């Protein structure tokens, strides 16, 4: 009997009868379909562990927009911490090309959820109709990738200091203007003139802008 024939017989012998057979071990993924207006908990608790104590290191999150609106995203909040009160957070958008690979398997506790975004248009908060959000735990140690978060800075906010998200490294600026980074304990400010579409390094804990604008925050992945 040829090797290929033997392999074919072996595959036939262990063919799946039900999809649930794939879920006979630790929970390693999931899918959430819209519409969902409330918070959707993708994961809450310890990262998965097998009987020998070994578990996956990376939590991958992606979202597939509806065909009618390929620009849809959902807003994800991640909290990763331990029993001693330590907590690291990230907030970002996923959808289409925007996905996330988070190396959080070594944390003792992980919370990942899709949240209602107050900035989202009507009917777009949570998980919009026709959109699906996926997560998978994987053993692969993915390289840290940037996380993107949208922010609207309207007319009423001009000159107002806002906190930059945890882990922010760069700000993508839609409209030309001056960004003022403030360090309150030193009574110091740094002003950066930014061109439309420019990627500006984040050099402070808070910032303000002198014009109404739209920003995308780029943060370090976990």
N, C-alpha and C positions, 0 to 999 in steps of 0.2 A: 504494500500500500504506500502510495506516495505521501510525502510530508504534508502537502497542501490538502490532500483528501482527508488525512487524519485530523488536521486542524479544522476542516469544515465539519467533520462529524462531532468533534469536541464542542464546537460552537453551538451546533444543533442540540447537543445534550444538555447545555446549560442555558438554553434560550429562556428569556423572561416570559412569564405568563401574565404578570400584572406589573404596572409601573411601581406599585408600592414596594416591590422587592428591592428597588434601589434605595429605599429609605429604611432598611432594616437595621442600620447602625445609628451612630450619632447624627443629629440633625445638622446638615451641612449647607443648607440653602433654602430659598423660598422665592415665591412670586406673589406680587400684589397687583391686582388689576383695578383700574379706576372705573367709575368715579368713587373717590373716597374723600370726604370733606374733613374727617377727623384725623388726628395723629395716627400714623400707622407704625407700629413697633416692629422693625425688621429683626432686631436682636436685643435681648435684655438679660444679662446674666454672665456667667463664666463663658469664655470661649470653649468650643467643643473639645472634648478629650476622649480618646479611645481607651480601651481597657488597659493597655500598657502605659497609659499616662501621656502618650504622645498625641499632639493635636496640630491642626493647621495653624499657620502663622498669619495668613493674609485674608482680609475680608474685602472682597470685590463687590462693588455696587454699580449697577448700570440701569438705565431706563430707556424704554422704546417708546417714542412719541407716536401719537395717532397719525395716520396718513394725511389727515385733513390739516394738521398743524405740526409740521416738522420742527418748529422752533420751540416746542414745549420743553420745560424742564420741571423738576421737582426739587424742593429744598430739603437737604439732609442735615440733621444734627448728630454728631458723634461725641460721646463721652467715654473716655477710657481711663480707668483708675485702679486703685488698690485699696486694701483694708485700712490703710493708715491715713486716709483722707486725701491722698494725691489724686488729682483729676486733670486730664488734658482734654481739651475740646476743639472741635472744628465744626464750622458751618459752611456748606457749599451747595452748589447746584449740580445735578446730573440729568442727562438727557441727550440722546444721540451721541455725538462725539465726546461729550463731557461725561466721563466715568471716573471711578475712584478705586484705587488699590491701596488698602490701609493695612499696615503691618501691626495689627493690634492683638495678635494671638498670644503675646507674652504678658498682656495685662491681666489682672485678676478679675476685672469686671468691665463689660463693654455694653454700652447702650447706643443703638443706632436706630433712628426713626425718621420717617418722613413727616414734616411738620407743616402746618398752615402758615403760608408766607403772607404777611400783611401787605407786601408790595405787589403781590400777584393780581392780575386782572380778574374781574368777576368771573366765577366759574373755573378759575385756573388754580386755586389754592388746593393744598393736599395733592391727591393724584387725580388729574383731569380725566374725563371720560375718554375711553379708548386708549389710555396710556397704561403701560405695565412697568413695574419696578422689580428688578431682580437683585438678589444677593447670593453669593457663594463663598464659602470658606475654602481656601486652597492651601496646599502645603508649599506652593511655590513662593519664594521670597521675592516679590516684585520690587523693582526699584521705586524709591519715593517719587511720586508724581505730583505736580501742582494741582491744587484744588481751586475752583473758580466760584466766586459769589457775586451776584448782581446787587447793585445799590442805586436807588434813585435819590438825587440830591436836589429837591425842588426849589422854587423861588423862595418859599418861606424859610428855607434852611440856610440861605446864603450867609456866610460868616459864622455859622454855628459849628462849634467843635463837636465831632462825633468820634466815638471810639472805633479804632480799627480792629477787625476780627483777630482773634488769637492765631498766631503763626503767619500773619500777613507779611509778605516779602515785597510785593509790587502792587501798584495801582494802575489800571488801564483807564485812561481819561478819554471821554467822548468829545468834549468841547474844550477848546483852549481856555486856560485860566491859571490863576495862581493858587497853589496848594500850600497851606501854612500848617506845618507840623509843630505841635506844642508840647513842651516838657514843663509841667506845672511846678515840680519841686525845685527846678532850677530857674524858673521864671524866664525860660528861653523859648524862642520860636525860630523856625527855619522855613524860609519861603522858597518854593520851587516853581518857576514859570514852566507850565506844561503845554505842549502843543496838542492839537486835536489828534486823538489816536495814539498818543505817546504812552509808553510803559515806564512809569516812574518808580524808582526804589522807595520803599517805605522806610522812613528814618525817624519815626516817632510813635508814641502810643495813641495819639489822637491827631486829627487834622480837620481843617475847614477849607472851603473854597470860596472865591469871590464872585462866582457866577453859578447860576443853576446848571446842573450837570448830571451826567450818568456815569457811574464808575463800575468797573469789575475788579474786585479784590482777588489777587492771586496769593494763595497761602501754601506753605509747605505741607505736604502730605505727612501722615503719621507713619 
